[in-house]
Amino acid sequence: MSLKSSKFSFEGGKALEKALRDIGKAATARNVAEKALMTAAEPIAEEARRLAPVDEGFLRKSIKVGKRANYGRGRSPNA
């Protein structure tokens, strides 16, 4: 049985490695920023709930902290 060898070249390995590392850093920074914003937004939402007029309580229950805007389409913020 004979073994055949093949040769190939690959260019851009260093740039690819840097790009992959940067993706990881960006994702981590985004996650940290999202957590910080969610944490900072909760006291604001609590105050809005406290100040909301209460008829049947739907407005108060609808005030939530989420990553996406609801835009009045009847979806939950994280849907």
N, CA, C and O atoms as a CHARMM CRD file, in Angstrom:
* protein
*
  316
    1    1 MET  N      0.84500  -1.17300   0.00000 PROA 1      0.00000
    2    1 MET  CA     0.00000   0.00000   0.00000 PROA 1      0.00000
    3    1 MET  C      0.89600   1.24400   0.00000 PROA 1      0.00000
    4    1 MET  O      1.75200   1.39600   0.87100 PROA 1      0.00000
    5    2 SER  N      0.70300   2.09000  -0.93700 PROA 2      0.00000
    6    2 SER  CA     1.51300   3.29700  -0.99900 PROA 2      0.00000
    7    2 SER  C      0.70000   4.49400  -0.53200 PROA 2      0.00000
    8    2 SER  O     -0.51000   4.56800  -0.74100 PROA 2      0.00000
    9    3 LEU  N      1.38100   5.40800   0.09400 PROA 3      0.00000
   10    3 LEU  CA     0.74200   6.63200   0.56900 PROA 3      0.00000
   11    3 LEU  C      1.05700   7.75400  -0.39600 PROA 3      0.00000
   12    3 LEU  O      2.21100   7.96600  -0.76700 PROA 3      0.00000
   13    4 LYS  N      0.03100   8.46200  -0.79500 PROA 4      0.00000
   14    4 LYS  CA     0.23000   9.62100  -1.65100 PROA 4      0.00000
   15    4 LYS  C      0.09500  10.86500  -0.79200 PROA 4      0.00000
   16    4 LYS  O     -0.78000  10.95000   0.07000 PROA 4      0.00000
   17    5 SER  N      0.93900  11.79100  -1.02800 PROA 5      0.00000
   18    5 SER  CA     0.84900  13.03000  -0.25700 PROA 5      0.00000
   19    5 SER  C      0.31400  14.14900  -1.15400 PROA 5      0.00000
   20    5 SER  O      0.54700  14.17100  -2.36200 PROA 5      0.00000
   21    6 SER  N     -0.37900  15.03600  -0.55000 PROA 6      0.00000
   22    6 SER  CA    -0.90900  16.19700  -1.24700 PROA 6      0.00000
   23    6 SER  C     -0.39300  17.44900  -0.57200 PROA 6      0.00000
   24    6 SER  O     -0.15600  17.47800   0.63500 PROA 6      0.00000
   25    7 LYS  N     -0.22800  18.46400  -1.36700 PROA 7      0.00000
   26    7 LYS  CA     0.19600  19.74900  -0.81400 PROA 7      0.00000
   27    7 LYS  C     -0.86500  20.78200  -1.11700 PROA 7      0.00000
   28    7 LYS  O     -1.48600  20.76800  -2.18000 PROA 7      0.00000
   29    8 PHE  N     -1.06000  21.66000  -0.18600 PROA 8      0.00000
   30    8 PHE  CA    -1.96000  22.77600  -0.41000 PROA 8      0.00000
   31    8 PHE  C     -1.43800  23.96000   0.37500 PROA 8      0.00000
   32    8 PHE  O     -0.65400  23.81200   1.31200 PROA 8      0.00000
   33    9 SER  N     -1.87500  25.10600  -0.01600 PROA 9      0.00000
   34    9 SER  CA    -1.47800  26.30600   0.72800 PROA 9      0.00000
   35    9 SER  C     -2.73500  27.02500   1.20300 PROA 9      0.00000
   36    9 SER  O     -3.78500  26.97800   0.56300 PROA 9      0.00000
   37   10 PHE  N     -2.59700  27.67200   2.31700 PROA 10     0.00000
   38   10 PHE  CA    -3.71400  28.38500   2.92400 PROA 10     0.00000
   39   10 PHE  C     -3.20800  29.75900   3.31200 PROA 10     0.00000
   40   10 PHE  O     -2.29000  29.88300   4.12300 PROA 10     0.00000
   41   11 GLU  N     -3.80000  30.78300   2.74000 PROA 11     0.00000
   42   11 GLU  CA    -3.39800  32.15100   3.04500 PROA 11     0.00000
   43   11 GLU  C     -4.48800  32.82500   3.85900 PROA 11     0.00000
   44   11 GLU  O     -5.67200  32.52600   3.70800 PROA 11     0.00000
   45   12 GLY  N     -4.07900  33.72200   4.70800 PROA 12     0.00000
   46   12 GLY  CA    -5.03800  34.48800   5.48900 PROA 12     0.00000
   47   12 GLY  C     -5.36200  33.86800   6.83300 PROA 12     0.00000
   48   12 GLY  O     -6.32600  34.27500   7.48300 PROA 12     0.00000
   49   13 GLY  N     -4.58800  32.90400   7.25800 PROA 13     0.00000
   50   13 GLY  CA    -4.83300  32.24300   8.53700 PROA 13     0.00000
   51   13 GLY  C     -4.78400  33.19000   9.71900 PROA 13     0.00000
   52   13 GLY  O     -5.62300  33.11500  10.61700 PROA 13     0.00000
   53   14 LYS  N     -3.80600  34.07700   9.72200 PROA 14     0.00000
   54   14 LYS  CA    -3.67200  35.04300  10.83100 PROA 14     0.00000
   55   14 LYS  C     -4.86700  35.99000  10.85600 PROA 14     0.00000
   56   14 LYS  O     -5.40800  36.29000  11.92100 PROA 14     0.00000
   57   15 ALA  N     -5.27700  36.46100   9.67500 PROA 15     0.00000
   58   15 ALA  CA    -6.42400  37.37100   9.60500 PROA 15     0.00000
   59   15 ALA  C     -7.70100  36.66400  10.04500 PROA 15     0.00000
   60   15 ALA  O     -8.53400  37.25400  10.73300 PROA 15     0.00000
   61   16 LEU  N     -7.85600  35.41200   9.65300 PROA 16     0.00000
   62   16 LEU  CA    -9.02400  34.62300  10.05800 PROA 16     0.00000
   63   16 LEU  C     -9.04000  34.44100  11.57300 PROA 16     0.00000
   64   16 LEU  O    -10.07700  34.60500  12.21500 PROA 16     0.00000
   65   17 GLU  N     -7.89400  34.10400  12.13200 PROA 17     0.00000
   66   17 GLU  CA    -7.80300  33.92100  13.58600 PROA 17     0.00000
   67   17 GLU  C     -8.16000  35.20800  14.32200 PROA 17     0.00000
   68   17 GLU  O     -8.88200  35.17000  15.31800 PROA 17     0.00000
   69   18 LYS  N     -7.66000  36.34800  13.84100 PROA 18     0.00000
   70   18 LYS  CA    -7.97000  37.63600  14.47500 PROA 18     0.00000
   71   18 LYS  C     -9.46900  37.94200  14.37200 PROA 18     0.00000
   72   18 LYS  O    -10.08100  38.40400  15.33500 PROA 18     0.00000
   73   19 ALA  N    -10.05000  37.68300  13.20200 PROA 19     0.00000
   74   19 ALA  CA   -11.48000  37.95000  13.01500 PROA 19     0.00000
   75   19 ALA  C    -12.31500  37.09300  13.95800 PROA 19     0.00000
   76   19 ALA  O    -13.29100  37.57700  14.53100 PROA 19     0.00000
   77   20 LEU  N    -11.94400  35.83500  14.12400 PROA 20     0.00000
   78   20 LEU  CA   -12.68500  34.95500  15.03000 PROA 20     0.00000
   79   20 LEU  C    -12.55100  35.41200  16.47800 PROA 20     0.00000
   80   20 LEU  O    -13.51600  35.35300  17.24000 PROA 20     0.00000
   81   21 ARG  N    -11.37400  35.86300  16.85700 PROA 21     0.00000
   82   21 ARG  CA   -11.18900  36.38700  18.22100 PROA 21     0.00000
   83   21 ARG  C    -12.02700  37.65100  18.43300 PROA 21     0.00000
   84   21 ARG  O    -12.64100  37.82400  19.48500 PROA 21     0.00000
   85   22 ASP  N    -12.04900  38.53100  17.42800 PROA 22     0.00000
   86   22 ASP  CA   -12.81900  39.76900  17.53900 PROA 22     0.00000
   87   22 ASP  C    -14.31100  39.49600  17.65700 PROA 22     0.00000
   88   22 ASP  O    -15.01400  40.21200  18.37000 PROA 22     0.00000
   89   23 ILE  N    -14.80000  38.48100  16.97600 PROA 23     0.00000
   90   23 ILE  CA   -16.21100  38.11000  17.09100 PROA 23     0.00000
   91   23 ILE  C    -16.52600  37.73500  18.53300 PROA 23     0.00000
   92   23 ILE  O    -17.55000  38.15000  19.07600 PROA 23     0.00000
   93   24 GLY  N    -15.66300  36.96500  19.14000 PROA 24     0.00000
   94   24 GLY  CA   -15.85700  36.57700  20.54000 PROA 24     0.00000
   95   24 GLY  C    -15.87500  37.78000  21.46100 PROA 24     0.00000
   96   24 GLY  O    -16.70700  37.85300  22.36600 PROA 24     0.00000
   97   25 LYS  N    -14.97600  38.71900  21.24800 PROA 25     0.00000
   98   25 LYS  CA   -14.92000  39.92500  22.08300 PROA 25     0.00000
   99   25 LYS  C    -16.17600  40.76600  21.90100 PROA 25     0.00000
  100   25 LYS  O    -16.74100  41.26800  22.87200 PROA 25     0.00000
  101   26 ALA  N    -16.60800  40.91700  20.65800 PROA 26     0.00000
  102   26 ALA  CA   -17.79600  41.73000  20.38000 PROA 26     0.00000
  103   26 ALA  C    -19.03100  41.10300  21.00500 PROA 26     0.00000
  104   26 ALA  O    -19.87100  41.80100  21.57300 PROA 26     0.00000
  105   27 ALA  N    -19.14100  39.78100  20.89900 PROA 27     0.00000
  106   27 ALA  CA   -20.29900  39.09000  21.47100 PROA 27     0.00000
  107   27 ALA  C    -20.31200  39.24500  22.98600 PROA 27     0.00000
  108   27 ALA  O    -21.36800  39.47200  23.57700 PROA 27     0.00000
  109   28 THR  N    -19.15500  39.12400  23.61300 PROA 28     0.00000
  110   28 THR  CA   -19.07800  39.27900  25.06200 PROA 28     0.00000
  111   28 THR  C    -19.43400  40.70200  25.46400 PROA 28     0.00000
  112   28 THR  O    -20.18100  40.90400  26.42100 PROA 28     0.00000
  113   29 ALA  N    -18.91600  41.68300  24.75400 PROA 29     0.00000
  114   29 ALA  CA   -19.21300  43.07900  25.06700 PROA 29     0.00000
  115   29 ALA  C    -20.70300  43.35500  24.90200 PROA 29     0.00000
  116   29 ALA  O    -21.29500  44.07600  25.70400 PROA 29     0.00000
  117   30 ARG  N    -21.30600  42.78600  23.86700 PROA 30     0.00000
  118   30 ARG  CA   -22.73800  42.99900  23.65100 PROA 30     0.00000
  119   30 ARG  C    -23.54700  42.36800  24.78100 PROA 30     0.00000
  120   30 ARG  O    -24.49800  42.97400  25.27500 PROA 30     0.00000
  121   31 ASN  N    -23.18100  41.16900  25.19000 PROA 31     0.00000
  122   31 ASN  CA   -23.89500  40.50300  26.28400 PROA 31     0.00000
  123   31 ASN  C    -23.79300  41.30600  27.57700 PROA 31     0.00000
  124   31 ASN  O    -24.77500  41.44600  28.30700 PROA 31     0.00000
  125   32 VAL  N    -22.61900  41.82600  27.85400 PROA 32     0.00000
  126   32 VAL  CA   -22.42700  42.62900  29.06700 PROA 32     0.00000
  127   32 VAL  C    -23.27800  43.89200  28.98400 PROA 32     0.00000
  128   32 VAL  O    -23.92300  44.27200  29.96200 PROA 32     0.00000
  129   33 ALA  N    -23.28200  44.54500  27.82000 PROA 33     0.00000
  130   33 ALA  CA   -24.07100  45.76200  27.65300 PROA 33     0.00000
  131   33 ALA  C    -25.56400  45.47500  27.79500 PROA 33     0.00000
  132   33 ALA  O    -26.28400  46.24600  28.42900 PROA 33     0.00000
  133   34 GLU  N    -26.03700  44.36700  27.20700 PROA 34     0.00000
  134   34 GLU  CA   -27.45400  44.02200  27.31700 PROA 34     0.00000
  135   34 GLU  C    -27.84800  43.76700  28.76500 PROA 34     0.00000
  136   34 GLU  O    -28.89800  44.22400  29.21600 PROA 34     0.00000
  137   35 LYS  N    -27.00500  43.03700  29.49600 PROA 35     0.00000
  138   35 LYS  CA   -27.30200  42.76300  30.90700 PROA 35     0.00000
  139   35 LYS  C    -27.35700  44.05700  31.70300 PROA 35     0.00000
  140   35 LYS  O    -28.25200  44.25000  32.52600 PROA 35     0.00000
  141   36 ALA  N    -26.39000  44.95000  31.45500 PROA 36     0.00000
  142   36 ALA  CA   -26.35300  46.22000  32.18300 PROA 36     0.00000
  143   36 ALA  C    -27.59800  47.05000  31.88400 PROA 36     0.00000
  144   36 ALA  O    -28.18800  47.63700  32.79100 PROA 36     0.00000
  145   37 LEU  N    -27.99400  47.09800  30.62500 PROA 37     0.00000
  146   37 LEU  CA   -29.18500  47.87800  30.26300 PROA 37     0.00000
  147   37 LEU  C    -30.44500  47.28000  30.86300 PROA 37     0.00000
  148   37 LEU  O    -31.31400  48.01300  31.33600 PROA 37     0.00000
  149   38 MET  N    -30.55500  45.95900  30.85000 PROA 38     0.00000
  150   38 MET  CA   -31.73300  45.30500  31.42100 PROA 38     0.00000
  151   38 MET  C    -31.79900  45.57600  32.92500 PROA 38     0.00000
  152   38 MET  O    -32.87100  45.85300  33.46300 PROA 38     0.00000
  153   39 THR  N    -30.66100  45.49700  33.59500 PROA 39     0.00000
  154   39 THR  CA   -30.61200  45.74600  35.03500 PROA 39     0.00000
  155   39 THR  C    -30.96600  47.20200  35.34400 PROA 39     0.00000
  156   39 THR  O    -31.70500  47.47700  36.29000 PROA 39     0.00000
  157   40 ALA  N    -30.44200  48.12600  34.55200 PROA 40     0.00000
  158   40 ALA  CA   -30.71200  49.54100  34.77700 PROA 40     0.00000
  159   40 ALA  C    -32.16100  49.90100  34.44300 PROA 40     0.00000
  160   40 ALA  O    -32.71700  50.83100  35.02700 PROA 40     0.00000
  161   41 ALA  N    -32.76900  49.17900  33.51800 PROA 41     0.00000
  162   41 ALA  CA   -34.12700  49.49800  33.09200 PROA 41     0.00000
  163   41 ALA  C    -35.18400  49.00400  34.08000 PROA 41     0.00000
  164   41 ALA  O    -36.28600  49.55300  34.11500 PROA 41     0.00000
  165   42 GLU  N    -34.88300  48.00500  34.86600 PROA 42     0.00000
  166   42 GLU  CA   -35.89300  47.43200  35.76200 PROA 42     0.00000
  167   42 GLU  C    -36.44000  48.43700  36.77400 PROA 42     0.00000
  168   42 GLU  O    -37.65600  48.48900  36.95600 PROA 42     0.00000
  169   43 PRO  N    -35.60400  49.24200  37.44400 PROA 43     0.00000
  170   43 PRO  CA   -36.17100  50.24300  38.36500 PROA 43     0.00000
  171   43 PRO  C    -37.07400  51.25200  37.65400 PROA 43     0.00000
  172   43 PRO  O    -38.04700  51.73000  38.23600 PROA 43     0.00000
  173   44 ILE  N    -36.76000  51.57200  36.41600 PROA 44     0.00000
  174   44 ILE  CA   -37.60500  52.48600  35.64400 PROA 44     0.00000
  175   44 ILE  C    -38.95600  51.83500  35.38500 PROA 44     0.00000
  176   44 ILE  O    -39.99800  52.47600  35.52200 PROA 44     0.00000
  177   45 ALA  N    -38.93500  50.57000  35.01200 PROA 45     0.00000
  178   45 ALA  CA   -40.18600  49.84200  34.76500 PROA 45     0.00000
  179   45 ALA  C    -41.00200  49.71600  36.04800 PROA 45     0.00000
  180   45 ALA  O    -42.22700  49.84100  36.01900 PROA 45     0.00000
  181   46 GLU  N    -40.33500  49.47200  37.16300 PROA 46     0.00000
  182   46 GLU  CA   -41.05200  49.37700  38.44300 PROA 46     0.00000
  183   46 GLU  C    -41.75700  50.69000  38.77900 PROA 46     0.00000
  184   46 GLU  O    -42.90200  50.69100  39.23100 PROA 46     0.00000
  185   47 GLU  N    -41.06500  51.80300  38.55400 PROA 47     0.00000
  186   47 GLU  CA   -41.66800  53.10900  38.82400 PROA 47     0.00000
  187   47 GLU  C    -42.83300  53.37400  37.86200 PROA 47     0.00000
  188   47 GLU  O    -43.86300  53.91500  38.26500 PROA 47     0.00000
  189   48 ALA  N    -42.66900  52.99500  36.60200 PROA 48     0.00000
  190   48 ALA  CA   -43.75600  53.16300  35.62700 PROA 48     0.00000
  191   48 ALA  C    -44.97300  52.33100  36.03200 PROA 48     0.00000
  192   48 ALA  O    -46.11000  52.78400  35.90000 PROA 48     0.00000
  193   49 ARG  N    -44.73100  51.10700  36.52600 PROA 49     0.00000
  194   49 ARG  CA   -45.84400  50.26700  37.00400 PROA 49     0.00000
  195   49 ARG  C    -46.53500  50.91800  38.19800 PROA 49     0.00000
  196   49 ARG  O    -47.76100  50.91100  38.30000 PROA 49     0.00000
  197   50 ARG  N    -45.73400  51.47500  39.09200 PROA 50     0.00000
  198   50 ARG  CA   -46.29000  52.11200  40.28900 PROA 50     0.00000
  199   50 ARG  C    -47.14600  53.32100  39.92600 PROA 50     0.00000
  200   50 ARG  O    -48.18400  53.56100  40.54300 PROA 50     0.00000
  201   51 LEU  N    -46.71200  54.07200  38.93400 PROA 51     0.00000
  202   51 LEU  CA   -47.41000  55.29500  38.55200 PROA 51     0.00000
  203   51 LEU  C    -48.54700  55.06800  37.55600 PROA 51     0.00000
  204   51 LEU  O    -49.34500  55.97200  37.31200 PROA 51     0.00000
  205   52 ALA  N    -48.62400  53.88200  36.98700 PROA 52     0.00000
  206   52 ALA  CA   -49.64700  53.60700  35.97000 PROA 52     0.00000
  207   52 ALA  C    -51.04500  53.64700  36.58700 PROA 52     0.00000
  208   52 ALA  O    -51.26800  53.09300  37.66300 PROA 52     0.00000
  209   53 PRO  N    -51.98400  54.30400  35.90300 PROA 53     0.00000
  210   53 PRO  CA   -53.35600  54.29100  36.40100 PROA 53     0.00000
  211   53 PRO  C    -53.92200  52.86800  36.34800 PROA 53     0.00000
  212   53 PRO  O    -53.62300  52.10100  35.43200 PROA 53     0.00000
  213   54 VAL  N    -54.74100  52.53400  37.34300 PROA 54     0.00000
  214   54 VAL  CA   -55.26800  51.17500  37.42100 PROA 54     0.00000
  215   54 VAL  C    -56.77400  51.21000  37.21800 PROA 54     0.00000
  216   54 VAL  O    -57.52100  51.76300  38.02400 PROA 54     0.00000
  217   55 ASP  N    -57.19100  50.60800  36.12700 PROA 55     0.00000
  218   55 ASP  CA   -58.61700  50.39300  35.88700 PROA 55     0.00000
  219   55 ASP  C    -58.84900  48.90300  36.10400 PROA 55     0.00000
  220   55 ASP  O    -59.48200  48.48700  37.07500 PROA 55     0.00000
  221   56 GLU  N    -58.32400  48.11900  35.18400 PROA 56     0.00000
  222   56 GLU  CA   -58.38400  46.66200  35.34400 PROA 56     0.00000
  223   56 GLU  C    -56.99400  46.07400  35.56400 PROA 56     0.00000
  224   56 GLU  O    -56.86200  44.86600  35.76000 PROA 56     0.00000
  225   57 GLY  N    -55.95100  46.91200  35.53400 PROA 57     0.00000
  226   57 GLY  CA   -54.59600  46.45700  35.80600 PROA 57     0.00000
  227   57 GLY  C    -53.82300  45.98700  34.59300 PROA 57     0.00000
  228   57 GLY  O    -52.68300  45.54500  34.73400 PROA 57     0.00000
  229   58 PHE  N    -54.40800  46.06700  33.39400 PROA 58     0.00000
  230   58 PHE  CA   -53.72000  45.57900  32.20100 PROA 58     0.00000
  231   58 PHE  C    -52.50300  46.42600  31.85300 PROA 58     0.00000
  232   58 PHE  O    -51.46900  45.88300  31.46300 PROA 58     0.00000
  233   59 LEU  N    -52.60500  47.73600  31.98600 PROA 59     0.00000
  234   59 LEU  CA   -51.47400  48.61200  31.68300 PROA 59     0.00000
  235   59 LEU  C    -50.30400  48.28900  32.59900 PROA 59     0.00000
  236   59 LEU  O    -49.17200  48.13600  32.14000 PROA 59     0.00000
  237   60 ARG  N    -50.57600  48.18900  33.87800 PROA 60     0.00000
  238   60 ARG  CA   -49.52600  47.89400  34.85100 PROA 60     0.00000
  239   60 ARG  C    -48.83700  46.56600  34.52700 PROA 60     0.00000
  240   60 ARG  O    -47.61200  46.47100  34.59300 PROA 60     0.00000
  241   61 LYS  N    -49.61100  45.55600  34.18000 PROA 61     0.00000
  242   61 LYS  CA   -49.05200  44.23500  33.86000 PROA 61     0.00000
  243   61 LYS  C    -48.28900  44.23100  32.54300 PROA 61     0.00000
  244   61 LYS  O    -47.41600  43.38800  32.33300 PROA 61     0.00000
  245   62 SER  N    -48.61100  45.16900  31.65300 PROA 62     0.00000
  246   62 SER  CA   -47.96800  45.16700  30.33700 PROA 62     0.00000
  247   62 SER  C    -46.60900  45.85200  30.33100 PROA 62     0.00000
  248   62 SER  O    -45.88600  45.75400  29.33900 PROA 62     0.00000
  249   63 ILE  N    -46.24300  46.53300  31.39000 PROA 63     0.00000
  250   63 ILE  CA   -44.95400  47.22500  31.44200 PROA 63     0.00000
  251   63 ILE  C    -43.88100  46.21200  31.78700 PROA 63     0.00000
  252   63 ILE  O    -43.83200  45.67900  32.89500 PROA 63     0.00000
  253   64 LYS  N    -43.01500  45.95700  30.80100 PROA 64     0.00000
  254   64 LYS  CA   -41.97000  44.94800  30.95900 PROA 64     0.00000
  255   64 LYS  C    -40.64300  45.48200  30.43800 PROA 64     0.00000
  256   64 LYS  O    -40.60500  46.43400  29.65800 PROA 64     0.00000
  257   65 VAL  N    -39.57600  44.86700  30.87200 PROA 65     0.00000
  258   65 VAL  CA   -38.24400  45.18400  30.38200 PROA 65     0.00000
  259   65 VAL  C    -37.86700  44.06300  29.41600 PROA 65     0.00000
  260   65 VAL  O    -37.97200  42.88300  29.75100 PROA 65     0.00000
  261   66 GLY  N    -37.43000  44.43600  28.22700 PROA 66     0.00000
  262   66 GLY  CA   -37.05900  43.42900  27.24000 PROA 66     0.00000
  263   66 GLY  C    -36.03400  43.95700  26.26600 PROA 66     0.00000
  264   66 GLY  O    -35.67300  45.13400  26.30400 PROA 66     0.00000
  265   67 LYS  N    -35.57000  43.08900  25.39900 PROA 67     0.00000
  266   67 LYS  CA   -34.54400  43.44800  24.42800 PROA 67     0.00000
  267   67 LYS  C    -35.13400  44.07500  23.17100 PROA 67     0.00000
  268   67 LYS  O    -34.43100  44.78900  22.45500 PROA 67     0.00000
  269   68 ARG  N    -36.39600  43.82700  22.89100 PROA 68     0.00000
  270   68 ARG  CA   -37.02100  44.34900  21.67200 PROA 68     0.00000
  271   68 ARG  C    -38.22800  45.20400  22.03300 PROA 68     0.00000
  272   68 ARG  O    -38.87200  45.00400  23.06300 PROA 68     0.00000
  273   69 ALA  N    -38.51300  46.15000  21.16700 PROA 69     0.00000
  274   69 ALA  CA   -39.70300  46.97200  21.36200 PROA 69     0.00000
  275   69 ALA  C    -40.93200  46.18700  20.94400 PROA 69     0.00000
  276   69 ALA  O    -40.87000  45.37900  20.01700 PROA 69     0.00000
  277   70 ASN  N    -42.02700  46.41400  21.60600 PROA 70     0.00000
  278   70 ASN  CA   -43.26900  45.71300  21.30800 PROA 70     0.00000
  279   70 ASN  C    -43.99800  46.35100  20.13900 PROA 70     0.00000
  280   70 ASN  O    -44.63300  45.64600  19.35400 PROA 70     0.00000
  281   71 TYR  N    -43.92400  47.65300  20.00600 PROA 71     0.00000
  282   71 TYR  CA   -44.59000  48.39600  18.93900 PROA 71     0.00000
  283   71 TYR  C    -46.08600  48.13300  18.89100 PROA 71     0.00000
  284   71 TYR  O    -46.68800  48.24100  17.82300 PROA 71     0.00000
  285   72 GLY  N    -46.69800  47.79200  20.00800 PROA 72     0.00000
  286   72 GLY  CA   -48.13900  47.65900  20.09000 PROA 72     0.00000
  287   72 GLY  C    -48.73800  46.51500  19.30600 PROA 72     0.00000
  288   72 GLY  O    -49.91200  46.57100  18.94100 PROA 72     0.00000
  289   73 ARG  N    -47.98200  45.50200  19.04300 PROA 73     0.00000
  290   73 ARG  CA   -48.49500  44.38700  18.25200 PROA 73     0.00000
  291   73 ARG  C    -48.94900  43.21000  19.11400 PROA 73     0.00000
  292   73 ARG  O    -49.20100  42.12200  18.59500 PROA 73     0.00000
  293   74 GLY  N    -49.05200  43.41600  20.39200 PROA 74     0.00000
  294   74 GLY  CA   -49.57300  42.37200  21.26600 PROA 74     0.00000
  295   74 GLY  C    -48.61100  41.23600  21.54300 PROA 74     0.00000
  296   74 GLY  O    -49.02900  40.16600  21.98800 PROA 74     0.00000
  297   75 ARG  N    -47.33100  41.44800  21.28700 PROA 75     0.00000
  298   75 ARG  CA   -46.34500  40.39700  21.57000 PROA 75     0.00000
  299   75 ARG  C    -45.60400  40.72500  22.85000 PROA 75     0.00000
  300   75 ARG  O    -45.52900  41.88300  23.25900 PROA 75     0.00000
  301   76 SER  N    -45.05900  39.70100  23.47500 PROA 76     0.00000
  302   76 SER  CA   -44.23800  39.96200  24.64800 PROA 76     0.00000
  303   76 SER  C    -42.89900  40.50100  24.17100 PROA 76     0.00000
  304   76 SER  O    -42.50900  40.22400  23.03600 PROA 76     0.00000
  305   77 PRO  N    -42.17500  41.26300  24.99500 PROA 77     0.00000
  306   77 PRO  CA   -40.93100  41.89800  24.57100 PROA 77     0.00000
  307   77 PRO  C    -39.86600  40.91700  24.11500 PROA 77     0.00000
  308   77 PRO  O    -39.06700  41.27000  23.24800 PROA 77     0.00000
  309   78 ASN  N    -39.81200  39.72300  24.64400 PROA 78     0.00000
  310   78 ASN  CA   -38.75300  38.77600  24.28000 PROA 78     0.00000
  311   78 ASN  C    -39.23900  37.71300  23.30500 PROA 78     0.00000
  312   78 ASN  O    -38.59300  36.67600  23.16100 PROA 78     0.00000
  313   79 ALA  N    -40.36300  37.94800  22.63300 PROA 79     0.00000
  314   79 ALA  CA   -40.89900  36.95900  21.69500 PROA 79     0.00000
  315   79 ALA  C    -40.09600  36.90000  20.43500 PROA 79     0.00000
  316   79 ALA  O    -40.41200  36.11800  19.53800 PROA 79     0.00000
